Amino acid sequence: MNLKLTPNIMPVAVHPNLTAGLSKAPVGGAESGGFAGALKGALSSVSAAQNDATRLQREVQLENPKVSLEETMVAIQKAQISFQATLHVRNRMVQAYTDIMNMQV
């Protein structure tokens, strides 16, 4: 059983190397991979973690001897933590947008 937590399922906003791996090559006048690409990557990794946890949970329910309950519980917790972090980032972004829209010019 591998219990090592990897940072690749964490949303970009809480990832320690925020700019690592982002492409700086311009495509059509815009930077490819900028904030939108990083956000899309973070959301896809959260989705993958949730899908993996769901798959393991299904295997435990079907009494697959190759899948342990401990591994399943760790996967579920990883998915839950990454989703909560993503939700907090979303709430902060919405609050920042609201603050900017309410500024007087």
Rosetta constraint file for C-alpha pairs under 8 A:
AtomPair CA 1 CA 71 HARMONIC 6.61 0.50
AtomPair CA 2 CA 71 HARMONIC 7.64 0.50
AtomPair CA 3 CA 71 HARMONIC 7.53 0.50
AtomPair CA 3 CA 74 HARMONIC 7.39 0.50
AtomPair CA 7 CA 15 HARMONIC 6.77 0.50
AtomPair CA 8 CA 15 HARMONIC 7.99 0.50
AtomPair CA 8 CA 45 HARMONIC 7.10 0.50
AtomPair CA 9 CA 42 HARMONIC 7.20 0.50
AtomPair CA 9 CA 45 HARMONIC 5.15 0.50
AtomPair CA 9 CA 46 HARMONIC 5.71 0.50
AtomPair CA 9 CA 49 HARMONIC 6.61 0.50
AtomPair CA 9 CA 78 HARMONIC 7.85 0.50
AtomPair CA 9 CA 79 HARMONIC 7.97 0.50
AtomPair CA 9 CA 82 HARMONIC 6.52 0.50
AtomPair CA 10 CA 14 HARMONIC 6.65 0.50
AtomPair CA 10 CA 15 HARMONIC 5.97 0.50
AtomPair CA 10 CA 42 HARMONIC 6.88 0.50
AtomPair CA 10 CA 45 HARMONIC 7.48 0.50
AtomPair CA 10 CA 46 HARMONIC 7.03 0.50
AtomPair CA 10 CA 82 HARMONIC 5.32 0.50
AtomPair CA 10 CA 85 HARMONIC 7.55 0.50
AtomPair CA 11 CA 15 HARMONIC 6.16 0.50
AtomPair CA 11 CA 39 HARMONIC 7.65 0.50
AtomPair CA 11 CA 42 HARMONIC 4.70 0.50
AtomPair CA 11 CA 43 HARMONIC 6.89 0.50
AtomPair CA 11 CA 45 HARMONIC 7.73 0.50
AtomPair CA 11 CA 46 HARMONIC 7.13 0.50
AtomPair CA 11 CA 82 HARMONIC 6.54 0.50
AtomPair CA 11 CA 85 HARMONIC 6.72 0.50
AtomPair CA 11 CA 86 HARMONIC 5.79 0.50
AtomPair CA 12 CA 18 HARMONIC 5.99 0.50
AtomPair CA 12 CA 38 HARMONIC 6.46 0.50
AtomPair CA 12 CA 39 HARMONIC 6.50 0.50
AtomPair CA 12 CA 41 HARMONIC 7.98 0.50
AtomPair CA 12 CA 42 HARMONIC 5.47 0.50
AtomPair CA 13 CA 18 HARMONIC 6.79 0.50
AtomPair CA 13 CA 89 HARMONIC 6.73 0.50
AtomPair CA 14 CA 18 HARMONIC 7.62 0.50
AtomPair CA 14 CA 85 HARMONIC 7.53 0.50
AtomPair CA 22 CA 33 HARMONIC 5.59 0.50
AtomPair CA 22 CA 34 HARMONIC 6.68 0.50
AtomPair CA 22 CA 38 HARMONIC 7.13 0.50
AtomPair CA 23 CA 31 HARMONIC 7.69 0.50
AtomPair CA 23 CA 32 HARMONIC 6.18 0.50
AtomPair CA 23 CA 33 HARMONIC 5.29 0.50
AtomPair CA 23 CA 34 HARMONIC 7.23 0.50
AtomPair CA 24 CA 31 HARMONIC 5.99 0.50
AtomPair CA 24 CA 32 HARMONIC 6.51 0.50
AtomPair CA 24 CA 33 HARMONIC 7.11 0.50
AtomPair CA 24 CA 34 HARMONIC 7.52 0.50
AtomPair CA 25 CA 31 HARMONIC 6.06 0.50
AtomPair CA 25 CA 32 HARMONIC 6.20 0.50
AtomPair CA 26 CA 30 HARMONIC 5.32 0.50
AtomPair CA 26 CA 31 HARMONIC 4.39 0.50
AtomPair CA 26 CA 32 HARMONIC 5.83 0.50
AtomPair CA 27 CA 31 HARMONIC 6.04 0.50
AtomPair CA 27 CA 32 HARMONIC 5.92 0.50
AtomPair CA 32 CA 37 HARMONIC 7.07 0.50
AtomPair CA 33 CA 37 HARMONIC 4.14 0.50
AtomPair CA 33 CA 38 HARMONIC 6.16 0.50
AtomPair CA 34 CA 38 HARMONIC 6.25 0.50
AtomPair CA 35 CA 39 HARMONIC 6.03 0.50
AtomPair CA 36 CA 40 HARMONIC 6.05 0.50
AtomPair CA 37 CA 41 HARMONIC 6.10 0.50
AtomPair CA 38 CA 42 HARMONIC 6.16 0.50
AtomPair CA 39 CA 43 HARMONIC 6.16 0.50
AtomPair CA 40 CA 44 HARMONIC 6.13 0.50
AtomPair CA 41 CA 45 HARMONIC 6.21 0.50
AtomPair CA 42 CA 46 HARMONIC 6.28 0.50
AtomPair CA 43 CA 47 HARMONIC 6.13 0.50
AtomPair CA 43 CA 86 HARMONIC 7.77 0.50
AtomPair CA 44 CA 48 HARMONIC 6.05 0.50
AtomPair CA 45 CA 49 HARMONIC 6.17 0.50
AtomPair CA 46 CA 50 HARMONIC 6.28 0.50
AtomPair CA 46 CA 79 HARMONIC 6.65 0.50
AtomPair CA 46 CA 82 HARMONIC 6.05 0.50
AtomPair CA 46 CA 83 HARMONIC 6.36 0.50
AtomPair CA 47 CA 51 HARMONIC 6.13 0.50
AtomPair CA 48 CA 52 HARMONIC 6.05 0.50
AtomPair CA 49 CA 53 HARMONIC 6.17 0.50
AtomPair CA 49 CA 75 HARMONIC 7.27 0.50
AtomPair CA 49 CA 78 HARMONIC 7.17 0.50
AtomPair CA 49 CA 79 HARMONIC 5.15 0.50
AtomPair CA 50 CA 54 HARMONIC 6.15 0.50
AtomPair CA 50 CA 76 HARMONIC 7.31 0.50
AtomPair CA 50 CA 79 HARMONIC 5.06 0.50
AtomPair CA 50 CA 80 HARMONIC 7.77 0.50
AtomPair CA 51 CA 55 HARMONIC 6.12 0.50
AtomPair CA 52 CA 56 HARMONIC 6.19 0.50
AtomPair CA 52 CA 75 HARMONIC 7.19 0.50
AtomPair CA 53 CA 57 HARMONIC 6.04 0.50
AtomPair CA 53 CA 72 HARMONIC 6.45 0.50
AtomPair CA 53 CA 75 HARMONIC 5.05 0.50
AtomPair CA 53 CA 76 HARMONIC 5.02 0.50
AtomPair CA 53 CA 79 HARMONIC 6.80 0.50
AtomPair CA 54 CA 58 HARMONIC 6.16 0.50
AtomPair CA 54 CA 76 HARMONIC 7.71 0.50
AtomPair CA 55 CA 59 HARMONIC 6.28 0.50
AtomPair CA 56 CA 60 HARMONIC 6.23 0.50
AtomPair CA 56 CA 67 HARMONIC 6.98 0.50
AtomPair CA 56 CA 72 HARMONIC 5.47 0.50
AtomPair CA 56 CA 75 HARMONIC 7.83 0.50
AtomPair CA 57 CA 61 HARMONIC 6.25 0.50
AtomPair CA 57 CA 72 HARMONIC 6.01 0.50
AtomPair CA 58 CA 62 HARMONIC 6.24 0.50
AtomPair CA 59 CA 63 HARMONIC 6.29 0.50
AtomPair CA 59 CA 64 HARMONIC 5.47 0.50
AtomPair CA 59 CA 67 HARMONIC 6.67 0.50
AtomPair CA 60 CA 64 HARMONIC 5.78 0.50
AtomPair CA 60 CA 67 HARMONIC 6.28 0.50
AtomPair CA 60 CA 68 HARMONIC 7.08 0.50
AtomPair CA 60 CA 69 HARMONIC 6.62 0.50
AtomPair CA 60 CA 72 HARMONIC 7.58 0.50
AtomPair CA 67 CA 71 HARMONIC 7.13 0.50
AtomPair CA 67 CA 72 HARMONIC 7.44 0.50
AtomPair CA 68 CA 72 HARMONIC 6.40 0.50
AtomPair CA 69 CA 73 HARMONIC 6.15 0.50
AtomPair CA 70 CA 74 HARMONIC 6.23 0.50
AtomPair CA 71 CA 75 HARMONIC 6.24 0.50
AtomPair CA 72 CA 76 HARMONIC 6.18 0.50
AtomPair CA 73 CA 77 HARMONIC 6.19 0.50
AtomPair CA 74 CA 78 HARMONIC 6.14 0.50
AtomPair CA 75 CA 79 HARMONIC 6.20 0.50
AtomPair CA 76 CA 80 HARMONIC 6.13 0.50
AtomPair CA 77 CA 81 HARMONIC 6.06 0.50
AtomPair CA 78 CA 82 HARMONIC 6.11 0.50
AtomPair CA 79 CA 83 HARMONIC 6.06 0.50
AtomPair CA 80 CA 84 HARMONIC 6.15 0.50
AtomPair CA 81 CA 85 HARMONIC 6.17 0.50
AtomPair CA 82 CA 86 HARMONIC 6.16 0.50
AtomPair CA 83 CA 87 HARMONIC 6.11 0.50
AtomPair CA 84 CA 88 HARMONIC 6.26 0.50
AtomPair CA 85 CA 89 HARMONIC 6.28 0.50
AtomPair CA 86 CA 90 HARMONIC 6.17 0.50
AtomPair CA 87 CA 91 HARMONIC 6.19 0.50
AtomPair CA 88 CA 92 HARMONIC 6.19 0.50
AtomPair CA 89 CA 93 HARMONIC 6.19 0.50
AtomPair CA 90 CA 94 HARMONIC 6.19 0.50
AtomPair CA 91 CA 95 HARMONIC 6.12 0.50
AtomPair CA 92 CA 96 HARMONIC 6.09 0.50
AtomPair CA 93 CA 97 HARMONIC 6.13 0.50
AtomPair CA 94 CA 98 HARMONIC 6.12 0.50
AtomPair CA 95 CA 99 HARMONIC 6.11 0.50
AtomPair CA 96 CA 100 HARMONIC 6.19 0.50
AtomPair CA 97 CA 101 HARMONIC 6.14 0.50
AtomPair CA 98 CA 102 HARMONIC 6.16 0.50
AtomPair CA 99 CA 103 HARMONIC 6.40 0.50
